[in-house]
């Protein structure tokens, strides 16, 4: 488990994580409202060098952020308002999965079927602090060499 004290630390964590990402990667983010999921995605976007701004896609459901360099686009989705598997299917996330880095907030229990290989990231608050606790679970062969709960600098 990693302890992150500030929003800037969360963005930096996301940027470090982005250095390991490639087209076809799926990240499933979970945690309570205000935990820092979108803030982490901002760091991932910065690291991937995609067009922004990165905001919570709660009402839009999904946004595609094209690369500003030769890297993969970022698909940023929010499953918070989705009612189940059929609504997730309607997003057609699988159509762009192979050529994009796909990050789904609130996707736990809904999008794991999109890929056998994924990173499941849970963010929680530590007490009443601004400190966030980030746990990482690597699933599948793609992430076999990823140490649990750590994104190396």
Secondary structure by P-SEA (a helix, b strand, c coil): ccccccaaaaaaaaaaaaaaccccbbbbbbbcccccaaaaaaaaaaaacccccccccccccbbbbbbcccbbbbbbbbccccccaaaaaaacccccccccbbbbccccccccccccbbbbbbbbbcccccbbbbbbbbccccccccccccccc
